Amino acid sequence: MVTADEIEDPQNLEFELRVNGELRQRSNTRAMIMKIARQISWASQFYTLWPGDIFMTGTCEGVGPVVPGDVVDCEIEKVGAGRLFVSAAV
């Protein structure tokens, strides 16, 4: 995780998403329809934001369906990487 002062322009960050190691997305935050500052402003109208909160903002074309057992890896330039193990709903 990073703080706002560590990223010069959050609307210009490369990111990639892979499912089971297969590249499904490669894009840049400048392609986002709703800019990051607007998302933060909007969300903060409904609930308190805390350090470490994560925004799930939707996705661009390419991910497709995932199924239990899949592994989703995402990396955002200058921010970090995360891994999600897909499991069945219980």
Residue pairs with C-beta under 8 A, 6 or more apart in sequence:
1 51
1 52
1 79
1 80
2 78
2 79
2 80
4 10
6 78
7 13
7 78
7 79
10 29
10 36
10 37
11 29
11 30
11 32
11 35
11 36
12 28
12 29
12 30
13 28
13 29
13 76
13 77
13 78
13 79
14 26
14 27
14 28
14 76
14 77
15 25
15 26
15 27
15 28
15 29
15 74
15 75
15 76
15 77
16 23
16 25
16 26
16 74
16 75
17 23
17 24
17 25
17 26
17 59
17 62
17 63
17 72
17 73
17 74
18 24
18 72
18 73
18 74
19 63
19 64
19 66
19 70
19 71
19 72
20 70
20 71
21 71
21 73
24 62
24 63
24 64
25 59
25 60
25 61
25 62
25 63
27 60
29 36
29 76
31 60
32 57
34 42
34 57
39 55
39 57
40 49
40 55
43 49
43 55
63 72
66 72
66 86
67 86
68 86
68 87
68 88
69 86
70 85
70 86
71 83
71 84
71 85
71 86
72 83
72 84
72 86
73 81
73 82
73 83
73 84
74 81
74 82
74 83
74 84
75 81
75 82
